Amino acid sequence: MNATLRAYLTLTRPANLVTAIADVLAGMAIAHYFLLPAPAAAPIGWLALATVGLYGGGVVFNDVFDAELDAIERPERPIPSGIVPKRAAALWGSVLLLIGVVASFMVNSTAGLLAIGIAVASLVYDRYGKHHNWLGPLNMGLCRGLNLLLGVSIIPEQLIPYLWVGLVPVAYIAAITMISRGEVHGGSSGVLRVAGLLYALVIGCLGALAQVRGQLGTALPFLLLFGYYIFPPLWRAVHEPVGRNIGLAVRAGVISLIVMNAAWVAAFANFPLAILVFCLLPLSRLLAKVFAVT
């Protein structure tokens, strides 16, 4: 692969883009879209493209705003290494965000407005939110919560009744964001333990929701797998909170979003559809071996 092309792709975190697609698929399941007699494919494609643009643009701007810091802490990244000029990266991020917003409006105006909200929330995080101890994790979680709701907006009338589901990824991503602050210089075992409690809360909420819907048996395998993927790396980081262990815990947490989304689909749709979402996991893990996750 051409080095310049690889650098531009690296800026978008390809493995993470797959998890963003899983978010909107889970949102569509929550809206009961897949249970319609003949769900149209076009809105699914537009929202998949939209979330790729929004997530990709957001993480590109993360590196744009962090260019000076990365020159010290992570000089191998595309911008500080000089492979991608900072101005070109900003243009690349802007194009991706624009694609995300336009693709969302192709579905309906509700999705389009949500996309604008996601773009704004991600830029606020990149520029300001990440520097605040409590606002940063909530800000990043809000981006993921809105992304899940972007999927729900495929049926606009379902958005208000299911607005509350956006709180679950807020809690989960807030936990990952708290952990990620120790990737370079190491972190605090106390913070990691709090993140573990948030992980458990998320699994408990999903399990309770599946039980209420009479789908616990369908969702349980995915919830067990979710815990299997996220807790062991976190436990190692708690016992030895060095940068490498924390980085592995963050990577596991991000990629395992696909398993969490499969659990959403199992709770609101059916097992075969949940398996299809789960099958995105090998793709994300493969991409994570080629491109950085954080």
Summary of the structure (lengths in Angstrom):
residues: 294
radius of gyration: 18.1
end to end distance: 20.9
largest distance: 55.2
contacts: 1079
relative contact order: 0.13
helix: 80%
strand: 0%
